[in-house]
Amino acid sequence: MKTGNWIIIAVLVWFVGFVAGYKISAKTGTEPGYFEAVEAAGYGGGSELEKLEGVSDEMMQYYKELSEESE
């Protein structure tokens, strides 16, 4: 095949892949603000919060005990 045909095929494959990826990513169900939410006390993100979403009371007590021991 000629080089021009390979370029056309490559551009078409790229375009179809881009459109398919864009359509799939629009339907992932990720809510706005999901990546900004503090989900655990790692990296000091939960130090100012009383209750972290998705973390049980037992785990919160465990995290508090860990931070008290290190001080």
Helices and strands as residue ranges (DSSP letters): H 3-25, G 42-44, H 57-70
